[in-house]
Amino acid sequence: MQSPENFICIKAKSFNDEAPLELFAAADACAFPVLRHSQCTINRFDAQKMQLTRLYSSDTKKYPIGGTKSKSDTGWGRHVLLDKRLFVGEGTAAIKKSFDDHELIIALGLRSVINVPLVSKDTCLGTLNFLSRVEHVTQTQITFAQLLGLLITPTVQAFQGLKPT
């Protein structure tokens, strides 16, 4: 598990409105020793359009910043975005069932996902997502991802009305 100093650094960055990408990259880096993930993305949620817009990506070639995904009429969208519940998908069957871009996800060798809804005042603002090459995730990894979600939520909230850079 990471030391408290790592979380303090991330929290300090969350108050720096000038550098959201630095905060998101710090959260991604802080998570790696625990989650051993291959892909991290952070999305902003537009409830009116039922659409996600990518604010951060650890792989901007495959998942560029500013990219959008419609989640209208999807079970995943209802579960994570509307019901504001954590989603853990383990194995290719779970990925195929939950994501339109499952072919790309599987082609990248990714076999599990943790999607953390970023919630403030009972409103889903977006998601923090970790995808890994291993099929199973531990409760420690899930809890760690949720803690990081809490730390980055204020920054995602501050940038709700802005376009990603």
Buried (B, 14 or more C-beta within 10 A) or exposed (E): EBEEEBBEBBBEBBEEEEEBBEBBBBBBBBBBEBBEBBBBBBBBBBEEEBBBBBBBBBEEEBBEBEBBBEBEEBEBBEBBBBEBBBBBBBEBEBBEEBBEEBEEBBEBEBBBBBBBBBBEEEEBBBBBBBBBEBEEBEEEBBEBBBBBBBBBBBBBBBBEEEEBE
